[in-house]
Amino acid sequence: MVILYGNPYSPNARKVHWLLEEVGAPYRYESLDLMAGHQKRPEYLRMNPNGRVPTIDDDGLILWESNAILWYLADKFGRGKVVPDDVRSRAHVDQWMWWQASDLQPTTSRVAMMKIMAAPDRPIDPVKQQEAIAAALKPTRILEEHLADGDKQFVVGDSFTIADISLAEAAANGRWGGVPMDDFPSVRAWLARLGDRPAFQRTRPQQRA
């Protein structure tokens, strides 16, 4: 059985949780209280020296980094369903997941973290916020143009893949943080389609304000 160490408010942990539900893999979810620093405890750091979520333990195989986990679980439980067998299609899935980690996720996470860390005595700096939003708009526009080309239903080919999971969590996190989506109708429609998936709905935390 796969043990997933995560937190429901972590987009990276939600990626893995979502996939486990999509492929029907047997798993147990161990939710860590990040605000209490559970991810920094010695016993957890022995599994993941980065002190971040997610981490999985699959019968003794310890794996961290969410996109690596997605690939492993998809190949083990969902080969041909959430990852293709065709080498060219797999390369495109990999391309978009690397891009998610290098371009989309860093920018949308910055916007979201500003909202998370804001407090009455520590309001968001509007100048820094607009700079962060501007940085997130560039990769979001790239995703929009890709999805709009031929009115694509999914990121790679005609089927749902782990690339959709990886990109959707990052894009939705940016939207929640304040990235305006008015100019990205294809991204909005794609997120709505993915949001209708039962596995997606089963892995959502309580709605954040």
C-alpha positions in Angstrom: 0.0 0.0 0.0 1.2 3.5 -0.8 1.5 5.9 2.1 1.1 9.5 1.0 2.5 12.2 3.4 1.0 15.4 2.4 -1.3 18.3 3.3 -4.6 19.0 1.6 -3.7 22.7 1.1 -0.5 21.9 -0.7 -0.9 22.0 -4.5 2.0 19.5 -4.9 0.5 17.1 -2.4 -2.9 17.4 -4.0 -1.4 16.4 -7.4 -0.4 13.0 -5.9 -3.7 12.5 -4.0 -5.7 13.3 -7.2 -3.7 10.8 -9.2 -4.1 8.0 -6.5 -7.9 8.5 -6.8 -7.8 8.6 -10.6 -6.1 5.2 -10.9 -7.8 3.6 -7.9 -4.5 2.7 -6.2 -4.6 1.4 -2.6 -3.2 4.2 -0.3 -3.2 5.7 3.1 -3.1 9.5 3.6 -0.9 10.9 6.4 -1.7 14.6 6.7 1.1 16.7 8.1 0.4 20.0 9.9 2.8 22.2 8.1 2.1 25.2 10.3 3.1 23.2 13.3 6.3 22.1 11.5 5.5 18.4 11.3 7.5 18.3 8.0 10.6 19.4 9.9 10.5 16.5 12.4 13.6 14.3 12.3 11.6 11.2 11.4 10.1 12.9 8.4 13.4 14.5 7.3 14.9 11.0 7.2 12.5 10.3 4.4 12.5 13.7 2.7 15.6 15.9 3.6 13.9 18.9 2.0 11.3 19.1 4.7 8.5 19.5 2.2 5.4 17.6 1.1 4.6 15.3 -0.6 6.5 12.1 0.0 5.4 8.6 -0.6 6.4 5.3 0.9 5.4 2.4 -1.4 6.4 -0.8 0.4 9.7 0.7 1.4 10.3 2.8 -1.7 10.6 6.4 -0.5 10.1 9.0 -3.2 9.8 12.8 -3.1 9.3 15.5 -5.7 5.7 15.6 -6.8 6.2 15.2 -10.6 8.6 12.2 -10.1 5.9 10.7 -7.8 3.3 11.2 -10.5 5.4 9.4 -13.1 6.1 6.5 -10.8 2.5 6.0 -9.7 1.2 6.5 -13.2 3.5 3.9 -14.6 2.7 1.4 -11.8 -1.0 1.9 -11.6 -2.2 3.8 -14.7 0.0 3.0 -17.7 -2.1 3.5 -20.8 -4.7 5.4 -18.8 -3.0 8.5 -17.4 0.3 8.2 -19.2 0.6 7.0 -22.8 2.6 4.1 -24.0 3.8 6.0 -27.2 7.3 7.4 -26.6 6.5 10.7 -28.4 3.4 11.3 -26.4 5.3 10.5 -23.2 7.9 13.0 -24.2 5.3 15.7 -24.5 3.9 14.8 -21.1 7.3 15.1 -19.7 7.9 18.4 -21.4 4.9 20.0 -19.9 5.6 18.7 -16.5 9.2 20.1 -16.6 7.7 23.4 -17.7 5.2 23.3 -14.9 8.0 23.0 -12.4 10.3 25.6 -14.0 7.9 28.3 -15.3 4.3 28.0 -14.1 4.5 26.7 -10.6 7.2 29.2 -9.3 5.1 32.2 -10.5 1.7 31.1 -9.4 3.0 29.9 -6.1 4.5 33.3 -5.4 1.1 35.0 -5.9 -0.7 32.4 -3.8 1.8 32.7 -0.9 1.3 36.5 -0.8 -2.3 35.9 -0.1 -1.6 33.1 2.4 0.9 35.2 4.4 -1.2 38.4 4.4 -2.6 39.5 7.8 -4.3 42.6 9.1 -0.9 43.9 10.5 0.9 42.6 7.4 -1.0 43.5 4.3 0.0 42.6 0.8 2.3 45.1 -0.8 0.3 46.1 -3.9 3.4 46.9 -6.0 5.0 43.5 -5.3 1.6 41.8 -5.8 1.2 43.3 -9.3 4.8 42.3 -10.1 4.1 38.8 -9.1 0.8 38.7 -11.0 2.6 40.0 -14.1 5.2 37.3 -13.9 2.5 34.6 -13.6 0.6 35.9 -16.6 3.4 35.0 -19.1 3.3 31.2 -18.5 -0.5 31.3 -18.1 -0.7 32.9 -21.6 1.6 30.1 -23.0 -0.8 27.5 -21.6 -3.8 29.4 -23.0 -2.3 29.5 -26.5 -1.5 25.8 -26.4 -5.0 24.8 -25.2 -6.7 27.2 -27.7 -4.8 25.8 -30.6 -7.3 23.4 -32.1 -9.6 23.7 -29.1 -7.7 21.1 -27.1 -9.6 19.2 -24.4 -6.4 18.1 -22.6 -2.8 19.2 -22.6 -1.3 16.2 -24.5 -3.3 14.4 -27.1 -6.9 13.5 -26.7 -6.7 12.0 -23.3 -6.3 13.1 -19.7 -2.8 12.6 -18.4 -0.6 13.4 -15.4 0.4 16.6 -17.3 -3.2 17.9 -16.8 -2.9 17.1 -13.1 0.4 18.8 -12.7 -0.5 21.9 -14.6 -4.0 22.3 -13.3 -3.0 22.4 -9.6 -0.4 25.2 -10.4 -2.8 27.2 -12.6 -5.7 26.9 -10.1 -3.4 28.0 -7.3 -2.5 31.1 -9.2 -6.2 31.8 -9.9 -6.9 31.5 -6.2 -4.1 33.8 -5.4 -5.4 36.6 -7.7 -4.1 35.9 -11.2 -6.9 37.3 -13.4 -8.3 34.7 -15.8 -10.5 36.9 -18.0 -8.1 36.7 -20.9 -7.7 33.0 -20.7 -11.0 31.3 -21.7 -9.3 28.1 -22.8 -7.6 27.7 -19.4 -10.8 28.4 -17.6 -12.8 25.9 -19.7 -10.0 23.3 -19.2 -10.0 23.8 -15.4 -13.7 23.5 -15.3 -13.6 20.2 -17.2 -11.0 18.8 -14.9 -13.0 20.1 -11.9 -15.9 17.9 -12.9 -13.8 14.7 -12.5 -14.9 12.7 -9.5 -11.3 12.0 -8.4 -10.6 15.7 -8.4 -13.7 16.4 -6.3 -12.8 13.7 -3.8 -9.4 15.3 -3.1 -10.4 18.9 -2.5 -9.8 20.6 0.9 -12.4 22.8 2.5 -12.9 25.9 0.4 -10.4 28.6 1.2 -11.6 32.2 1.6 
